Amino acid sequence: MSEESLLEFPCDIPIKVFGRNVDGFRATVVDIVSSHFEEPADDDIRERLSRDNGYTSLTITIRAQTREQVDALYRELSDSDDIMMVL
């Protein structure tokens, strides 16, 4: 039985990733995203620091072709020790 998706592919999907504000966090996230999709342009990445600058969030908009492609990205991001949460 296949699961129905509310998304119609291909489509643009914003992926939000949270982690500690440390050197290399952005590069780690971009490397993981780039292993599944074309490397995101700077315009496709929004970065925001927490109030105390201890944490950072990246929102990266990807162009997904299939749900399986998105699921694989979420799994790899979630498995990274540097990443606290993926939405």
N, C-alpha and C positions, 0 to 999 in steps of 0.2 A: 504494500500500500504506500503510495507516495503522499508526502505532506504537501498541502496546498500552500502557496506563498501569496502574500498580499502584494508582493512586488512583481513588476513585469520587467523582465530582463531583455536587453541590457538597460541599466539604470545607474544614476549617480547616487552614492550612499555616503553620508558622513559617518566616519568612525571616530569615536571619542575615546582617548586613551589617557589614563591618569597614572602619575608616578611621582617619585621624589624629584625635587629640582636639583639634579646633579649633572655634572659634565657628562656628556655622552648620551643622555636620555633621548633627546630628539633624534640623534643619529641612529640609535638602536631601533627606535620605532620606525623610522624611515627605511632602514635596511630590511626590516621584517615586511613592511608593506611592499617594498620594491621587489621582494622575492615572490610575491603573488600577483602584482600588478605593475604597470609602468610606473617608473619613479615619479612621485607627485611633484608638480611644480610648486614653487614657493607660494603662488596664489591659492593653491589647494590646501594649504596648511595654515591653521590658526592656532596660536599659542597663547595660553593665559596662565599667569602665576596666581597662586593662592594669596590671600591677604598678607600672610606672614612670609611669603616667598619660599616656604618649605616644600611646596608641591607645585607641579605644573600639569596642565592638561593640554593635549594636542587634539585638534579636530582636523582630520584629514579626509577630504572628499575623494572617493575612488570611483572609477567607472567599472562596475561589475558586469560580467557577461552571464554568470550563472550563480545560483544559490550555493552550490558546492564550493565555488571559488571564495565566496564570502565566509562560509563556514570554516574553511581551511585557514583563512586569515585570522578569524576570531580565535581559533584553537591555538595557533602559534603565538599570537599576542598574549593570550591568557596564560600560556605555559612559561612565558618569560619571567624570570625572577625580578627584573627591573620594572615590571609593569604591575601596578596594584589593581587596576580595574579597566575593563573595556566595555563600552556601551555602543 
